[in-house]
Amino acid sequence: MLNDQIAGEEITVLGKVTTAFGIKGWVKVYSYTDPMTNILDYPTWLLRINGQWREFKVTDSKLQPKGLAVALAGITDRDAALALSQIEIGVPTSELPELEEDEHYWFQLEGLKVVNTDGVWLGQVKELFDSGGGNQVMSVKGCEGSIDKRERLIPYAETIVLEVDLDNGEIQVDWDPDF
């Protein structure tokens, strides 16, 4: 059993268990990875149960039309699987693959300040999501100190996102605040 204090290591959430799948203890999984099957690259998952991370081995999986179904060691019936509904799935951040210099994980961008080329602070990245067809979008929410309190949906595209500065916690975008 691992938890944040004992492990002393950062955990990255890669998805969540949504509900039970069948009667033999399988669970349905919603994966945040792209493609969704990349979550299966990790043979051991950490599930946040009652605020504590517990380790579970993935023993089998099936790709379903609407997601993934997964068997976890020790979860052998529907009741045990249902008890995991809406539980986050994580892995130690150190296990994530190294990225190229100009690449970032979405979790690294959440909370960053978003400023346009005129120096106007538009807000902070609330979340990123895939709008379909391979188009990623940043939800930028107005906050204390930003131009207004509006939420803006800004495409995460090369022509719009000009620079990501993780050290200074800032993303520079080519975006009109009125849009």
N, C-alpha and C positions, 0 to 999 in steps of 0.2 A: 504494500500500500504506500502510495506517495502522496504528499501534499506540498503546497508551495513552500512552507517553512522548512520542512524536513529535507526536501530535495534541493532547495537552494538554487533551483534552476527555473528559468522562464518557460512557461507552457504556451504554445500557440494553439488556438482553437481552430480545427479544420472542418468541423461539421457538428451535427447533433443527431442523436437517436430521435426519431419522430414517434414511433409506436411499435407494437409487436407485429411480426409477420408470421402468420400460421400458428400452429399449436406446439411446435417443438423448440421454442425458445429463440427463434430468429428475430432480428429487429430490422425495421426499416431505417435507413440512414439518409439524411440530407447532407450532402457533401458541399463544402465551400470551395473545394479544389477545382482546378480547370485543367484537364477534364475531370469530371466527378470521380472517375475511377482512380485518380491519383491518391486518394485517401487510403486505398488498399496497398499502397507501397509501404505502409507502416504496419508490420505484423503485430505490434503491440500498441494498443490505444490506452489513453488515460481518460477515464470518465469522471466528470465532476459530480459526485454524489454527496448531497448534503454539505456542499462547500469543500469537500476533500477529494483530491484526485486519487482514483483507484485504478490499478492496472488490470487490463483484460487482453488476452490473446485472441486475435482473429483466427478462427479455425476454418471458416469457409465463407464464400460470398457468391452472390448471383446478381447479375445485372438485370434489372427489371425495366419495363417500359417507362416507368415514372421515377426511377432511382435505383438504389442499391438495397439488397437484403443481405444481412450479415449474421453469421453464427459466431458467438463469443464463448470462449471456454468458461464453463461453470454456469451458463445460462441455458437451462434445459427444458423449461416449460413456458407457456404463454404468460403466466402470472409474473414470473421473474423478468420476462422481456417487457411486459407492460410497466413494471416498476422502473424501467429505464427511460420511459417516455419523456421527451423534451430535455434529455441530459446532454450536456456538451461533450464533444469528443476532442481531445487534445493530444499533442505529442510534445516532447521537449523541443524547444526552439532550435537547440544545437543539432537536432536530427534533420532539419530542413536543408535541402540542397543549397549550395552556394550559388548566388546569382551573379550575372555579369554586372559590371560597374554601373551601367545606366538602368538596371532593372530593380524593381522593388516589390516586396510582398504587400498586398493590400493592407494588412494589419499595421504595417509601418507608416502608412499614409493617414490613417484615421487620427483625427485630432490636430493635424497640421494646419497652420495658418495659410489661407489662400489669398494671394495678392496679385492684382493685375499689373500690366506693364506700365501703368501710370502711377503705381504705388498705392492704389486704392485697395484697402483690406476688405475682401468680400465675405469673410467668415472663416469657419473651420470645417475640415472634412468630417462629416458625420459618419458616412459610410460610402463604400463603393459597391457597385453591382453591375451585373451583365444584363444589358437591355435586350439581348438576343442578337443573333447574327454576328457575334464577335465584337459588339460595341460595348465598351465599358464606360460607366458614368460615375462621376463623383457627386454625391449629395453634399452641398456646402451650405451650412446653416449659419445664419447671422448670429453674432455673439457680442459680448461686451467689447467695445472698441472697434467693431466693424462698421461699415458704411450704413447698414440698416439691419433689420432682424429677419429679412427674407431668406427663404431657402432657395438655392439655385441648383439646378441640375446641369453640370458642366461635363461635356464629353471628355473622357480621359484619352486624348488623341495627341499624337506628336505635334500637330500644328497648333494645338491649344495649350497643352501643358509644356511649357518651355524649359522649366528647371525644377528639380526636386532637390531640396537641401535639407537632408535629415538632421545634420548637425545643428542648423539654426531653426529647424521645425517649420519650414516654409516651402510652399509650392508657388512658383510664378506661372501665371496663365495669361494668355492673350484672350481676354474676355471683357466685354462691355458690361458694366454693372447694371445697365438698364435692360439687358436682355434676360 
